[in-house]
Amino acid sequence: MIKIKVVLCAVMLTLLSNITAQELKGDELKSMEKYGGIMGDKGVIAPGLRLSAEQMKWWRDAKFGMFIHWGLYSIEGKGEWAMFNNKIPAEEYAKLADKFNPQHFDANIWAAVARNAGMKYMVLTARHHDGFALWNSPSAYLHFNSFETAAHRDFVKEYTAACRKAGLAVGIYYSPMDWRFPGYFKPLELAENAERMKKQGYGQVEELMKNYGKIDILWYDGGWLAHKGKDADAAWFWEPVKLNRMVRNYQPGVVISPRSGWEGDFQCNEGGGKIHGPIIDTPWEKCLNLNQSSWGYNPVQNLMTLKEIIVMLVNTVDRGGNMLLNVGPDADGIIPDTHITRLKEVGDWLQKYGESIYGTQPGPFQPVDDVYGSVQKDKRVYIHLLSIKDTLQLPLIEKKILSCRQMSGSPLKFRQDKNGTIISLDGIKPDSVVTTLVLETE
Ligand code: FHN
């Protein structure tokens, strides 16, 4: 037991070094740590509320989506925690809504960028912790939404239409917490005010589930109270089982994240921390930032390289996960050109190697950290090589291997016997990002 604790501490230290590289601190860092690299605590369990494996299949096959953090905080360009981190009073912050009138917002462009990146779903922050809603929301406290302020637009309506037009699954992020309510920080002492926040939360979730057609993903974020503990610790307040039974009434098949306090349909692993270890049997998703400066728009560009993105993708997919990669459009709704260029490079890689990603299941080999991972589909096994030596030694599997080749090249010599399979990599021409092998099996 002590050994496990030592390992976990080492993992958390690695993660912390990575997290601090993104310059998170204080409560924002605590918010990230809830899911930073280690699966978040399980929320409350509710029989019959989770989707079946069949209902989850499309999501698990999709593998790759675009996260979009966009809202009033995109004006400031200091990340989505600017209101809290800079202690901006709610009345002061609300004035930003008078300036939020994006003339170049076009969700069809966002959808095209996602498609060109090989992404199969999108998740937009319909409302973040600052309370500003990007849709016509009668439940919005103090009318704090884009339809009743300067923009006079229902961005969620435009966004959901654009997703569907582009053949992308529709994801909506919703943060039940709202910094404008003193009761968020003192839910017991200021119970009435906290209850007002909860009423807004239920009303807005119902609006989003009822008024915008079929929603494929509901990505709750920020169930925790007063920036303390885990989302599950606030289940006494939010009553997430009641909330999500209401959701299921409108959207029976929607895939729900684990951050409302209920366990959700998948587990989250957040941030740029490395993915390693064995295959994870339950559905899970790695969410992280293309621009490592912040989720919300930030002119400081610290983009992940193409290799970092693809290595993270194969490490995630080889362990049964999905990857949700975030972009932060500016106040005018423009995704920076640098992001578009990098995402197109990802799409080009997926054009060539996507058959080793989409619709695959992890295995049959357990990953070996920094050496290889594997996925399988029908009679094919794909091996993602993270390092190359003269030979690759694979454990014994039942299936008989009929042939082996580099996905982008020539056949490779191999020998399968009772001890496993040895593949000769001598003379292989490594691919520039991740070298992928294909094994045909009987
Ligand atoms: O506090 C939020 C943060 O701003 C961002 O939205 C991330 C994205 O997953 N979620 C929370 C931190 O875990």
Boltz pocket constraint, residues with backbone or C-beta under 6 A from the ligand:
constraints:
  - pocket:
      binder: B
      contacts: [[A, 28], [A, 31], [A, 32], [A, 33], [A, 34], [A, 35], [A, 80], [A, 81], [A, 221], [A, 222], [A, 270], [A, 287], [A, 295]]
      max_distance: 6.0
